[in-house]
Amino acid sequence: MTHADRAVVIGSGMGGLLAARALSETYAEVVVVDRDLIPEGSAARKGVPQGRQLHVLLARGREAFDTLFPGMSTELARLGSPLVDLQHQVHWYNDGHRMRRAPSPLLAFGISRPLLEHTVRARVAALPGVRLVSGCEVLGLTATPDSRRVTGVRVLPRGETAESVIDADMVVDAGGRASRSPIWLEELGYARAPEERVQVDLTYVTRVYKREPHHLDGLLGALTNAVPGLPRGGIVAVQEDDRLGVALSGVLGEEPPTDDEGMVRYAETLAAPQIAEIVRSAVPVSAPAKMRFPASVRRRYERLRRFPGGYLVTADALCGFNPVYGQGMTVAALEALLLRRLIASGTDDLARRFFRGAARLIDAPWSISVGTDLRFPEVEGRRSMTVRLVNAYVGMLHAAAVTDPALGAAFIRVLNLIDPPARLMAPATVFRVLRGTLGRRSPLPMPAWRRPRPRG
């Protein structure tokens, strides 16, 4: 393999660390630049505002992390992160219907974002040639006189008044949803990438509690989704150190409160009673952390006719998903695997190859996220007949999964990016959905979200 001299990664969040891992096999030096002062241990930081929120690493993401960092699952287990059977050890309430549990091979780790990021950062920092530069803001790009190739970044270290330049053969923007690539590329004479935007006006509040053996009836998680008529949701996920992360969410301007009584009242409106029981009785070990997420944004760089050499955009800077679905870290890891594979065969025409490949990776999780959000009449977006039919069908699947664990497994596999969404339409699955729907002798109990709910 031919080695180039230097790559620069903008941002040391999860996307940047994963990109640095991919680049480290080709570039003799990889410099990861972040405006934050990077903590030495496991701690949330200002530059990752979502770091205090509940995170879930999907089953496909766990597999991708193990590929990029061999032995990662073993290391996380050693650090106290429980391994969760997503179908057997989680209370699932989809559209108010409680999914039937069953043992499965769908495994994911319960872990806080700061611990996961610290573990990955330590792995990346230990790679030969990788250097993390903290407290250094990237101001813009440098390029050849004809702007056909990016040649580095302009930076301003904290406490200094004069900017400097870090030369590079490759620059990767992993700066997250606040990516300045659209502006920087315009400065070089390139068009902005077309954007797809889905306004969801999501607000979520996370608080961590001490876990007791009786919580969740001895299981390791609970989940209930927002639905038209009740735009509220909630998730409980086990974490390291016998803790439970609880996230209450609301879309379309619905905001969870942050005071104790308000959080209890809010949780009591959800279909999963286990969430309210924890918020009501468990001992909190953190203050509530609130965050707003206005819209999912996908930047279609693959549609640009011109793009400079020596430059890429990845992770949330490429596509920021509605975080309720937990797709961001998994997609970033899959993009890192794609980048590693592509640069192994050379860097010629890399941007075109990477953006096209990343678009294919993003298509499935984007369709899941956007298609689900479009169930809400207030969310603006094109609702094709396919979207309407799929949403109606998935609603039938959730109802039938109350008694058929095979349907629950099929849904969780798609949600965890193991199978493509089209797999839910396989003839055998459709047959089970129809059998569960038409063959039901008595109606299901009224879903909790359709019942009168307490005020709050």
Secondary structure as GFF3:
##gff-version 3
##sequence-region A 1 456
A	DSSP	beta_strand	4	10	.	.	.	ID=ss1
A	DSSP	alpha_helix	14	23	.	.	.	ID=ss2
A	DSSP	beta_strand	27	33	.	.	.	ID=ss3
A	DSSP	three_ten_helix	49	52	.	.	.	ID=ss4
A	DSSP	alpha_helix	59	68	.	.	.	ID=ss5
A	DSSP	alpha_helix	72	78	.	.	.	ID=ss6
A	DSSP	beta_strand	83	85	.	.	.	ID=ss7
A	DSSP	beta_strand	90	94	.	.	.	ID=ss8
A	DSSP	beta_strand	97	98	.	.	.	ID=ss9
A	DSSP	beta_strand	107	109	.	.	.	ID=ss10
A	DSSP	alpha_helix	113	125	.	.	.	ID=ss11
A	DSSP	beta_strand	130	133	.	.	.	ID=ss12
A	DSSP	beta_strand	136	143	.	.	.	ID=ss13
A	DSSP	beta_strand	150	157	.	.	.	ID=ss14
A	DSSP	beta_strand	164	167	.	.	.	ID=ss15
A	DSSP	beta_strand	170	173	.	.	.	ID=ss16
A	DSSP	three_ten_helix	176	178	.	.	.	ID=ss17
A	DSSP	alpha_helix	181	187	.	.	.	ID=ss18
A	DSSP	beta_strand	195	210	.	.	.	ID=ss19
A	DSSP	three_ten_helix	215	218	.	.	.	ID=ss20
A	DSSP	beta_strand	221	224	.	.	.	ID=ss21
A	DSSP	beta_strand	232	239	.	.	.	ID=ss22
A	DSSP	beta_strand	243	250	.	.	.	ID=ss23
A	DSSP	alpha_helix	260	267	.	.	.	ID=ss24
A	DSSP	alpha_helix	273	281	.	.	.	ID=ss25
A	DSSP	beta_strand	289	299	.	.	.	ID=ss26
A	DSSP	three_ten_helix	301	303	.	.	.	ID=ss27
A	DSSP	beta_strand	311	313	.	.	.	ID=ss28
A	DSSP	three_ten_helix	315	317	.	.	.	ID=ss29
A	DSSP	beta_strand	319	320	.	.	.	ID=ss30
A	DSSP	three_ten_helix	323	325	.	.	.	ID=ss31
A	DSSP	alpha_helix	328	343	.	.	.	ID=ss32
A	DSSP	alpha_helix	350	373	.	.	.	ID=ss33
A	DSSP	alpha_helix	385	400	.	.	.	ID=ss34
A	DSSP	alpha_helix	405	415	.	.	.	ID=ss35
A	DSSP	three_ten_helix	421	425	.	.	.	ID=ss36
A	DSSP	alpha_helix	427	438	.	.	.	ID=ss37
A	DSSP	three_ten_helix	448	450	.	.	.	ID=ss38
###
